[in-house]
Amino acid sequence: MRSVYVIVYVCLYVSLSVCLYVCVHVCECVCRAMEVLDLLLTFQFNSRLESFIAKFKTADLSSSGQQRGTRSLLCPLLAETFDPFDQSK
């Protein structure tokens, strides 16, 4: 009778060990996927910020007259009187 308990105990121990092993690896995979997502979103944010800075710099230089040529369409956005909620054309 005692050998049956030992066999059951060993089977339970092995199955729990395998489950724990699988859970640990699943958690590691999830953590790595989250790291990749973080890198991707950081890259996307940085590229958008870089684009915004370039557009702002172009508009600022154009409005101050330091840049020759055509005036940027974004120049009115820099004026203090600009109303972003104005719907009139």
NORNOR-V613589 format. One record per backbone hydrogen bond with DSSP energy under -1.0 kcal/mol. NH is the residue of the N-H (numbers start at 0). CO is the residue of the C=O. E is the energy in kcal/mol with one decimal. If there is no record, write none. Layout:
nh=NH co=CO e=E
nh=NH co=CO e=E
//
This chain:
nh=4 co=0 e=-1.4
nh=5 co=1 e=-1.9
nh=6 co=2 e=-2.3
nh=7 co=3 e=-2.6
nh=8 co=4 e=-2.6
nh=9 co=5 e=-2.8
nh=10 co=6 e=-2.6
nh=11 co=7 e=-2.5
nh=12 co=8 e=-2.6
nh=13 co=9 e=-2.6
nh=14 co=10 e=-2.5
nh=15 co=11 e=-2.5
nh=16 co=12 e=-2.2
nh=17 co=13 e=-2.4
nh=18 co=14 e=-2.3
nh=19 co=15 e=-2.6
nh=20 co=16 e=-2.4
nh=21 co=17 e=-2.5
nh=22 co=18 e=-2.6
nh=23 co=19 e=-2.5
nh=24 co=20 e=-1.9
nh=25 co=21 e=-2.4
nh=26 co=22 e=-2.5
nh=27 co=23 e=-2.2
nh=28 co=24 e=-2.2
nh=29 co=25 e=-2.4
nh=30 co=26 e=-2.4
nh=31 co=27 e=-2.4
nh=32 co=28 e=-2.3
nh=33 co=29 e=-2.2
nh=34 co=30 e=-1.9
nh=35 co=31 e=-2.2
nh=36 co=32 e=-2.3
nh=37 co=33 e=-2.3
nh=38 co=34 e=-2.4
nh=39 co=35 e=-2.5
nh=40 co=36 e=-2.8
nh=41 co=37 e=-2.4
nh=42 co=38 e=-2.5
nh=43 co=39 e=-2.4
nh=44 co=40 e=-2.6
nh=45 co=41 e=-2.7
nh=46 co=42 e=-2.4
nh=47 co=43 e=-2.1
nh=48 co=44 e=-2.6
nh=49 co=45 e=-2.4
nh=50 co=46 e=-2.1
nh=51 co=47 e=-2.4
nh=52 co=48 e=-2.5
nh=53 co=49 e=-2.1
nh=54 co=50 e=-2.3
nh=55 co=51 e=-2.6
nh=56 co=52 e=-2.6
nh=57 co=53 e=-2.2
nh=58 co=54 e=-2.4
nh=59 co=55 e=-2.8
nh=60 co=56 e=-2.6
nh=61 co=57 e=-2.2
nh=62 co=58 e=-2.4
nh=63 co=59 e=-1.9
nh=65 co=60 e=-1.2
nh=66 co=60 e=-1.4
nh=74 co=71 e=-1.2
nh=76 co=73 e=-1.1
nh=77 co=74 e=-1.7
nh=81 co=78 e=-1.2
nh=85 co=82 e=-1.4
//
